[in-house]
Amino acid sequence: MQNYYLTTVMKDTATQVQLTFVGTIAFIFINGMGPPMQILKSILGARVLIGLGCLLMCLGLILAGFSTQVWHLYLTQGVMFGLGGSAMYITMMGIVPQWFDKRRGLALGLSASGSGIGGLIMPFIMNALLLKFGAPWTYRIVGFICLVLGGFATMLVREKFPDKSGRKKITDIVQWSVLADNNLKLWCAAATITLFGYLIPFFFLPTYAAANGLTTSQGSSLVSVISGLNFVGRIATGYIGDNIGRLNMLIIAMFISAACNFLIWPLNHTLGGLMAFSCIYGFFCGTYFTMMAAITAFIVKMDKFPSAFSVFLMFNIASSFGPPIASAIQSGTNPNSYISVQMFAGSCFLLGTILMFALKIKMTKSIFTKI
């Protein structure tokens, strides 16, 4: 959608940096509204909140179809869709760990793999819809898809340990005292820095492909391949993480993601080479989302998990600015070159990996311990 608006509807009124902020705003609200959503969950219950989130996501996308200015997209696809996504995502991520212990990594991998399926399918659907119907009807159709699929989630979700303590206050949920744990502080820093690089290929691969002579559909297919392998990778790395250690698996996956951005992406300009990058990067980069809840729960234990996970997600808000920062770096250096974008993404993954490895050593005093 960013590439479409940049070349058609808003080609004279919005820049790539401004359009990049649409996804950034959505990401900020999805992560940053964790505490308010937990308060609403204590009042309304998980099922009602997920249902309301589903409706808000649908409405945000439908209204985005009427956008003629970039700020319209900020309010609809950014704020409204982000609020709805937060209601669903934050609630679900707190419910899944309740049901699993030994296979928690695999369970979270399965629950987080849905975005990979969507990312595999939706670029092809949206590209076809854009060509045939234009942006307004593309948004409306995708909004109704969200409504139907979210409706199934609303009907099926159930808490194992419902919170019966009544309405919560913000101080009950965001207990900053959890940051007295130095391991949690190091984990928050490592995860946030890593996440700065995660979305950059999703945002820049289509335009990079176009700059190297590939078609719009080929650029979309690269994002689809990343998402498809993301689906497989989240489940596979979740299963492997249960056996070799979840933090160990995350360190390996993030190091490989760094190598992809440093070496494979910059050296390839053809469809085949970029497909290879998409396959490898897609398989490993989503491991972060499989492991983040399980590792947070391991560090602080389940009794402090809700508060610690809320604080963790609030730290993640900063990483929402990864793509805009990369875009600004590109504009300030050489707008026609993507090497600065690729190096920035790789550096984020590498620095985050180093901090995660430091966390492992701090907690275990050993390189080979399962953790």
HELIX and SHEET records of a PDB file:
HELIX    1   1 GLN A    2  THR A    7  1                                   6    
HELIX    2   2 GLN A   16  GLY A   32  1                                  17    
HELIX    3   3 GLY A   34  LEU A   44  1                                  11    
HELIX    4   4 ALA A   46  ALA A   64  1                                  19    
HELIX    5   5 VAL A   70  LEU A   73  1                                   4    
HELIX    6   6 TYR A   74  MET A   80  3                                   7    
HELIX    7   7 PHE A   81  ILE A   95  1                                  15    
HELIX    8   8 VAL A   96  TRP A   99  5                                   4    
HELIX    9   9 ARG A  104  ALA A  112  1                                   9    
HELIX   10  10 GLY A  114  PHE A  133  1                                  20    
HELIX   11  11 ALA A  135  LEU A  156  1                                  22    
HELIX   12  12 ILE A  170  ILE A  173  1                                   4    
HELIX   13  13 TRP A  176  ALA A  180  5                                   5    
HELIX   14  14 ASN A  182  TYR A  198  1                                  17    
HELIX   15  15 ILE A  200  ALA A  211  1                                  12    
HELIX   16  16 THR A  216  ILE A  244  1                                  29    
HELIX   17  17 ARG A  246  ALA A  259  1                                  14    
HELIX   18  18 CYS A  260  ILE A  264  3                                   5    
HELIX   19  19 LEU A  271  CYS A  285  1                                  15    
HELIX   20  20 THR A  287  VAL A  300  1                                  14    
HELIX   21  21 MET A  302  LYS A  304  5                                   3    
HELIX   22  22 PHE A  305  ASN A  316  1                                  12    
HELIX   23  23 ILE A  317  PHE A  321  5                                   5    
HELIX   24  24 GLY A  322  THR A  333  1                                  12    
HELIX   25  25 ILE A  339  THR A  364  1                                  26    
END                                                                             
